Structures are given as structure tokens and as C-alpha cells.
């Protein structure tokens, strides 16, 4: 692996937030995220921050641990936000806050959004940057300065000079500058690399695209691409990215490339869905013309045909909301999941729940550690007042959030 970020060499005498895992037994209804498995009357035993036993209540027997009976509430894996921007607030216009927020305000926004994420049951955030504030959020959590979810961060998103969202990302021109941009993110402690591969037009020359992908892989980091239509998705897939963000229209040939290369898509419908709701849009100052545009987009299900065909063909579909976009706050979870089912990229609620748990873990190569309720995995768990497999909006009632057995909410 690359040389660690410099903060790893800093001695921390005592973390400001030094939470300890609690050994206990949780009783309730369990969605394991292993296929469609549900244990209607079950228990999860936690010792040393890990899941040590899972079964039906009748199998529990005597135990030396405290038993927390949830009263039939649902116990399930912690939620994984695979496309978020912690230092965007989900309220204000993106370009303005990106250009004019001070580093200190970005830090406060990230801190507040980490708390909101924990309260919403999110135990892992894959923060796709834009600017480099997420590198410092990761340091703050890792060194115990602030309680937060697990973080995987990209540092600055890399773009061609003058490219999509140039006002907030890392601009580069030419293959050598692309490599330098990647190396700077690696030096800062990035866990992955993010590129903006298109907007209205394709971005990066072939030499630039080859260089930025090669440099990420030379440093043993995955690279993901903002790619929203067929020509772009096919191009980045052929060049070797590891994931597609957003997705869009796709030919059968492009879908086959994704299948052959085992490239997942993180769909992000929430900006469309939330901004199409007049009451919500009005509260966030979104103009009426934009609301009508969003309503038209949400109502035209044919625009999602490529994503639906990809999902049905077997391309892994992973949950993400683009959290931080206007009207998409970091605790807005259920509307995205519900729309994934409505539009057809997930066939049912249980599959949508796997998109936000085990498939999120698989995307980030953490599925051996988290993502399901199974013996041997770390106790990243939530307790929900309701049955999210029957009503996804039950996820708006998260009563407990554990990360590695530590009570975070």
C-alpha cells in the first residue's frame, strides 16, 4: 500500500471521544442481508465489537451478557452511503458554498453531517470529495477528535482543466499532471480516486484518462468515475475504472462490458426525487422551473431504461444519494431506496436493503468485515422501529446505531 498520510505519525495521548464496544445480546426481528433471510424472533450476541452468535431466540439459552430486548423491532446491518459529500450541507446551492465556504465551515458541516448520518443509521460513508475536506474528516474520526461513521474518502475529485465542477475539484491537464493529482490525493490519505469523466461532453484525452486510472491502480487504490450517459460509461469502463457513479442511458454493448469487467453502478436518484417534491423544493429555495423539470424527469421512467436493463442483466446496483446536493440532506435515506424499487433497479425492498448494506460493503471491499449480520463480522448494526422489508420508510425511525459494537446513537 502507499505511504500513509502524515497524520498517522502523530501520537495521540488520548482520543477526545474514546467509545468502547459493549458486550451484549440484542433480541428482535433480524434482517441479516444474507439473501432474503429474516429471523422473525432472533438474537445477536456481541463480544469485543464482533458478532459472535446469531440465531433464533429459542437457541439463546443462558448468557452472562446483558440482554436488550427490542420488543420485536428490526435489527439489521448498518447502512452504507456509497455516494455522499459530507462537507456539502444539502441546503445551499453547490457552486456558491463550494467557492465561498471557509475550511472551518466545511469542517463544521462535515461534523454535523456525520452526526446526522449516525442518527439515520449510516455506519459507513464513501465520501467522493470534490474538494479535500473529507481527508480531514477522516483524520478527525480516526484520531478520536469527533465521533463519526466509518469513512472512505477520495480527497479532491480530479477533472480536466475547466471540466465539470471545475470550481471545486482538482484541475489537471496532460498525463503528467493527472498522475501528480492522483499522487497528491494518495499523500493526503485518500482511500480511492474520483474523476469527473463527462458532463455535456466527454472529458479527458485518452492519454489523460489512461494516466489517471493507471496511477490510481499503481497506488493500489480503486478509481471511480462520474459517468452519466452511454458514451462516457462505455469509455471509462473500457479504460478500466472500478465503479460508475450515477449511470444513465446504456447500450447492450456497454452493459456487457460492465458485466465482463464486474463494474458496479452507484445510482443516485435523490436529487431528482427530492427536488420534484414542491413543498421540499420550496423550502430549499429551488425555483419552480427546476421543480417542473425534475417532476418531468421522475415521471418519465423510460429515461432509466439503461439502468434497469443493466440491473436485470446482473450489473450490481449500489445505494447512494449524492448526499449534500440541494434538498438531499445526509439523513434522507428512504426516498432513494423506495425509488430504486419503483423504477425497477431493485426488484423488491429486500434487494434495496442489500444495495445499502452488503452490496455497499462489496463495492468497498469490506464485505468480509461488515454488511451482513453474520458470525465473525464486526457489529455494525442498527435497530429500527418497524419492518423496513415491508415499508422502507421505517428506516426513518432508527433507534440505535452501533459501529464495531460501540453505541454511536
Residue, then its C-alpha position, 0 to 999 in steps of 0.5 A: x500500500x502507499x505511504x500513509x498520510x502524515x497524520x498517522x505519525x502523530x501520537x495521540x495521548x488520548x482520543x477526545x471521544x474514546x467509545x468502547x464496544x459493549x458486550x451484549x445480546x440484542x433480541x428482535x426481528x433480524x434482517x441479516x442481508x444474507x439473501x432474503x433471510x429474516x429471523x422473525x424472533x432472533x438474537x445477536x450476541x456481541x463480544x469485543x465489537x464482533x458478532x459472535x452468535x446469531x440465531x433464533x431466540x429459542x437457541x439463546x439459552x443462558x448468557x452472562x451478557x446483558x440482554x436488550x430486548x427490542x420488543x420485536x423491532x428490526x435489527x439489521x446491518x448498518x447502512x452504507x452511503x456509497x455516494x455522499x459529500x459530507x462537507x456539502x450541507x444539502x441546503x445551499x446551492x453547490x457552486x456558491x458554498x463550494x467557492x465561498x465556504x471557509x475550511x472551518x465551515x466545511x469542517x463544521x458541516x462535515x461534523x454535523x453531517x456525520x452526526x446526522x448520518x449516525x442518527x439515520x443509521x449510516x455506519x459507513x460513508x464513501x465520501x467522493x470529495x470534490x474538494x479535500x475536506x473529507x481527508x480531514x474528516x477522516x483524520x478527525x474520526x480516526x484520531x478520536x477528535x469527533x465521533x463519526x461513521x466509518x469513512x472512505x474518502x477520495x480527497x479532491x475529485x480530479x477533472x480536466x482543466x475547466x471540466x465539470x465542477x471545475x470550481x471545486x475539484x482538482x484541475x489537471x491537464x496532460x498525463x503528467x499532471x493527472x498522475x501528480x493529482x492522483x499522487x497528491x490525493x494518495x499523500x493526503x490519505x485518500x482511500x480511492x480516486x474520483x474523476x469527473x469523466x463527462x458532463x455535456x461532453x466527454x472529458x479527458x484525452x485518452x492519454x489523460x484518462x489512461x494516466x489517471x486510472x493507471x496511477x490510481x491502480x499503481x497506488x493500489x487504490x480503486x478509481x471511480x468515475x462520474x459517468x452519466x450517459x452511454x458514451x462516457x460509461x462505455x469509455x471509462x469502463x473500457x479504460x478500466x475504472x472500478x465503479x460508475x457513479x450515477x449511470x444513465x442511458x446504456x447500450x447492450x454493448x456497454x452493459x456487457x462490458x460492465x458485466x465482463x469487467x464486474x463494474x458496479x453502478x452507484x445510482x443516485x436518484x435523490x436529487x431528482x426525487x427530492x427536488x420534484x417534491x414542491x413543498x421540499x423544493x420550496x423550502x430549499x429555495x429551488x425555483x419552480x422551473x427546476x421543480x417542473x423539470x425534475x417532476x418531468x424527469x421522475x415521471x418519465x421512467x423510460x429515461x432509466x431504461x439503461x439502468x434497469x436493463x443493466x440491473x436485470x442483466x446482473x450489473x450490481x446496483x449500489x445505494x447512494x444519494x449524492x448526499x449534500x446536493x440541494x434538498x438531499x440532506x445526509x439523513x434522507x435515506x428512504x426516498x432513494x431506496x423506495x425509488x430504486x424499487x419503483x423504477x425497477x433497479x431493485x426488484x423488491x425492498x429486500x434487494x434495496x436493503x442489500x444495495x445499502x448494506x452488503x452490496x455497499x460493503x462489496x463495492x468497498x471491499x469490506x464485505x468480509x468485515x461488515x454488511x451482513x449480520x453474520x458470525x465473525x463480522x464486526x457489529x455494525x448494526x442498527x435497530x429500527x422501529x418497524x419492518x423496513x422489508x415491508x415499508x422502507x420508510x421505517x428506516x426513518x425511525x432508527x433507534x440505535x446505531x452501533x459501529x464495531x459494537x460501540x453505541x454511536x446513537 
